[in-house]
Amino acid sequence: MNIETRKQICELLFFQDATQKGDLLDPTRTTDELLGCLKSILDAGHHVEITAVRSDHSDDTALGPHCHARGYAVDCWPLATATAGDYLDADTDAFRAFLSACIRAAHIYQIGLAGSAATQENLDLAQAIAFIDDGADHVHLGVA
């Protein structure tokens, strides 16, 4: 994936920290598969705020090859509108539509649900690729 495509994807995302955009723009820090996954979700019409990528995430290499530290994962939360901080409630049909888009996204390997996202209904929706993640509200997207 070329840098222009990465820039186009990043222009559609919202970031909580400047390092996140830098990580996604840098092909030595994040994989093309991760950007392809995010593009699939954006193309499905969802607005996404990034909560952690690589530089702002703890070293998770002990969890396996498809982790933040190796550029294969991002933590995020869906937005109701194209406004940073306009978060969807995890118990809504709109949130579940976001999860459905994540399940169908290119290169998706795993979906972690943390905080209010970790409901039984959301876990059931994501089925075999879902796990309960640690920490505050976020959706972990891991790619292969």
C-alpha positions as CSV (number, residue, x, y, z in Angstrom):
1,M,0.0,0.0,0.0
2,N,1.5,3.3,-1.0
3,I,1.8,6.3,1.3
4,E,-1.0,8.3,-0.5
5,T,-3.5,5.5,0.2
6,R,-2.4,5.4,3.8
7,K,-2.9,9.2,4.0
8,Q,-6.4,8.9,2.4
9,I,-7.4,6.4,5.0
10,C,-6.0,8.5,7.9
11,E,-7.9,11.5,6.7
12,L,-11.2,9.6,7.4
13,L,-10.2,8.6,11.0
14,F,-10.2,10.5,14.2
15,F,-7.2,10.2,16.6
16,Q,-6.8,10.6,20.4
17,D,-3.0,10.9,20.1
18,A,-0.8,12.3,17.4
19,T,1.4,9.2,17.5
20,Q,-1.5,7.1,16.2
21,K,-1.7,8.8,12.8
22,G,2.1,8.6,12.5
23,D,2.0,4.9,13.2
24,L,-0.6,4.3,10.6
25,L,1.2,6.4,8.0
26,D,4.5,4.5,8.5
27,P,4.7,1.1,6.7
28,T,7.5,0.1,9.0
29,R,5.3,0.5,12.1
30,T,1.9,-0.9,10.8
31,T,1.0,-3.5,8.2
32,D,-0.8,-2.9,5.0
33,E,-3.4,-5.5,6.2
34,L,-4.2,-3.3,9.2
35,L,-4.8,-0.3,6.9
36,G,-6.9,-2.5,4.6
37,C,-9.0,-3.6,7.5
38,L,-9.7,0.0,8.6
39,K,-10.4,0.9,4.9
40,S,-13.1,-1.8,4.7
41,I,-14.8,-0.5,7.9
42,L,-14.7,3.1,6.6
43,D,-15.9,2.0,3.2
44,A,-18.9,0.4,5.0
45,G,-19.9,3.9,6.1
46,H,-18.6,3.9,9.7
47,H,-16.8,6.7,11.5
48,V,-14.0,5.5,13.8
49,E,-11.9,7.1,16.5
50,I,-8.6,5.4,17.1
51,T,-7.7,4.9,20.8
52,A,-4.3,3.1,20.5
53,V,-2.1,1.8,17.7
54,R,1.6,0.9,18.4
55,S,3.6,3.8,19.9
56,D,0.9,4.5,22.5
57,H,0.2,0.8,23.4
58,S,2.1,-1.4,25.8
59,D,4.4,-4.1,24.4
60,D,2.1,-7.0,23.7
61,T,4.4,-9.3,21.8
62,A,3.9,-12.1,24.4
63,L,0.3,-12.4,23.1
64,G,1.5,-13.6,19.7
65,P,2.5,-12.4,16.3
66,H,-0.7,-10.4,15.5
67,C,-0.3,-7.7,18.1
68,H,0.1,-3.9,18.4
69,A,3.8,-4.1,18.9
70,R,4.2,-5.8,15.5
71,G,1.8,-3.4,13.7
72,Y,-1.1,-5.8,13.3
73,A,-3.6,-4.3,15.7
74,V,-5.5,-1.1,16.6
75,D,-7.9,-0.2,19.4
76,C,-10.8,2.0,18.4
77,W,-14.4,3.0,19.1
78,P,-17.2,3.7,16.6
79,L,-18.7,7.2,16.3
80,A,-22.3,8.1,15.8
81,T,-21.3,11.0,13.5
82,A,-18.1,12.4,11.9
83,T,-17.4,14.2,15.1
84,A,-14.6,13.1,17.4
85,G,-15.9,12.0,20.8
86,D,-19.5,11.4,19.5
87,Y,-19.2,7.7,20.7
88,L,-21.8,5.1,20.0
89,D,-23.4,3.3,22.9
90,A,-22.2,-0.3,22.9
91,D,-25.8,-1.6,23.5
92,T,-27.2,-0.2,20.3
93,D,-28.0,-1.6,16.8
94,A,-25.6,1.0,15.4
95,F,-22.7,-0.4,17.5
96,R,-23.7,-3.9,16.4
97,A,-23.7,-2.8,12.7
98,F,-20.1,-1.5,13.3
99,L,-19.2,-4.9,14.7
100,S,-20.7,-6.6,11.7
101,A,-18.6,-4.5,9.4
102,C,-15.5,-5.4,11.5
103,I,-16.3,-9.1,11.2
104,R,-16.5,-8.7,7.4
105,A,-13.5,-6.4,7.1
106,A,-10.5,-7.4,5.0
107,H,-7.8,-9.3,6.8
108,I,-9.7,-9.4,10.2
109,Y,-8.2,-12.0,12.6
110,Q,-9.6,-11.1,16.0
111,I,-11.9,-8.7,17.7
112,G,-11.4,-7.8,21.3
113,L,-14.2,-6.2,23.3
114,A,-13.4,-4.2,26.4
115,G,-15.4,-2.2,28.9
116,S,-19.0,-1.6,27.9
117,A,-18.4,-3.3,24.6
118,A,-17.9,-6.7,26.2
119,T,-21.6,-7.7,26.4
120,Q,-22.8,-11.2,25.7
121,E,-24.8,-10.0,22.7
122,N,-21.7,-8.3,21.2
123,L,-19.5,-11.3,21.9
124,D,-22.1,-13.6,20.4
125,L,-22.2,-11.5,17.2
126,A,-18.4,-11.6,16.8
127,Q,-18.4,-15.4,17.7
128,A,-15.2,-17.3,17.0
129,I,-12.9,-14.3,16.5
130,A,-14.1,-12.5,19.7
131,F,-12.4,-12.2,23.0
132,I,-12.8,-10.0,26.1
133,D,-10.0,-7.5,26.2
134,D,-8.6,-5.7,29.2
135,G,-8.9,-2.0,29.9
136,A,-11.4,0.8,29.3
137,D,-14.0,0.9,26.5
138,H,-12.5,-0.1,23.2
139,V,-12.7,-2.5,20.3
140,H,-9.5,-4.2,19.4
141,L,-9.0,-5.1,15.8
142,G,-6.3,-7.6,15.0
143,V,-5.4,-8.6,11.5
144,A,-3.5,-11.5,9.9
